[in-house]
Amino acid sequence: MRWLICMLTITAMLTSACGALPFRNFSFGKQKAHFAVVDWKKLMKDHPKYKQLIASGDAVESAMRMRDRQLQAGRQQIDLLARMKGLKTQGKDHFMRAEFSAKMAEQEAIENDKLRKLAAAASVEAEQEVAKDRAAIEEAYRLPILNLRMKLESVKMTKSAREAVLQELKEVIQTKNQDLSRVEAKKADIVNKKMSGAMQSARERMTAFAKDRQNSIMSKGLGIKGPNGKTFDSKEGAAELDQVIASMDKQIKIKQELHDKLLDDINGDINSAIKKINLSKKYTLVFKNVRANISADDITDAVNAEVKNIAN
């Protein structure tokens, strides 16, 4: 997955009498660099508003799923009624097939939604099984990639030497990605095995539903009027559906803005806490989510305590 390729992210500016300078231009011989690291993920999870952030994210996803289901169901109903109107003079048999197809499409959407939820749960379980394999790959390539990137920082390197190092780095990263792809293939196989029973059950339910709908449709008359006995107008139905979807989109936007504000508040509190601690510590750089083995102070707990003071 995309988040597996982790990089160092600088979250604080240089603090020195000469102002801000790029990392590669530091003169370590004149002044010893003083680094610090923070576990940003831990800081976010420990933030007082983190549960609100998760809940708001779930609310956005739930609203989007509901909107998509409403749009799909509305389109199917409009399509069904339009076909019913068009098939009015083509015989009862054609109408029954059209209605049956629409109902089957609706039920298939319901079954697919269930399967997606089960697949998400199965993916979480599979991830636990392959996590060690992925971690081992990350660890095996961590130092080689770090060493090659450090070589590229050398100002004395010739053009040909730099190109050689860049090519080697490209090959190492490509090999690492191939190894990670095998882990993903293993995970997918685990998910498929976990889902096989659920897939079979879904097929059986669809078969039973098809038989039930056939019997139900066969027992009904033609009946091609819209709601409340009114003659169906497809343009009017489409306009009403557009209004419903527009209203739902507006609610989704409000929920998304709330989620984004919570995320900004959390990140802002963490950054403020880091800046406050750095006023006294005077770190040269503060890294977040560092995986390389560097000499630095871990100020996560101190930042965590300061965040709680700011947030509360």
QUIWOCOR-V940658 format. One line per field, one symbol per residue. ss: DSSP state (H for helix, E for strand, L for the rest). burial: b if it has 9 or more other ideal C-beta (glycine too) atoms within 8 Angstrom, else e. A space follows every 50 residues. Layout:
# QUIWOCOR-V940658
ss: ???
burial: ???
This chain:
# QUIWOCOR-V940658
ss: LHHHLLLLEELLLLLLLLLLLLHHHLLLLLLLLLEEEELHHHHHHHLLLH HHHHHHHHHHHHHHHHHHHHHHHHHHHHHHHHHHHHLLLLLHHHHHHHHH HHHHHHHHHHHHHHHHHHHHHHHHHHHHHHHHHHHHHHHHHHHHHHHHHH HHLLLLLLHHHHHHHHHHHHHHHHHHHHHHHHHHHHHHHHHHHHHHHHHH HHHHHHHHHHHHHHHHHHLLLLLLLLHHHLLLLHHHHHHHHHHHHHHHHH HHHHHHHHHHHHHHHHHHHHHHHHHHHHHHHLLLEEEELLLLLLLLEELH HHHHHHHHHHHL
burial: eeeeeeeeeebbeeeeeeeebeeeeeeeeeeeebbbbbbbebbbebbebb eebeebbebbeebbbbbebbbbbbbbbbbbbbbbbebbeeeeebbbebbb ebbbbbbbbebebbbeebbeebbebbbeebeebbeebbeebbeebbebbe bbeeeebeeeebeebbebbeebbebbbebbeebbebbbebbeebbeebbe ebeebbeebbeebbeebeeeeeebebeeeeebebeebbeebeebbeebbe bbeebbebbeebbebbbebbbbbbbebbeebebbbbbbbbeeeeebbbbb eebbebbbebbe
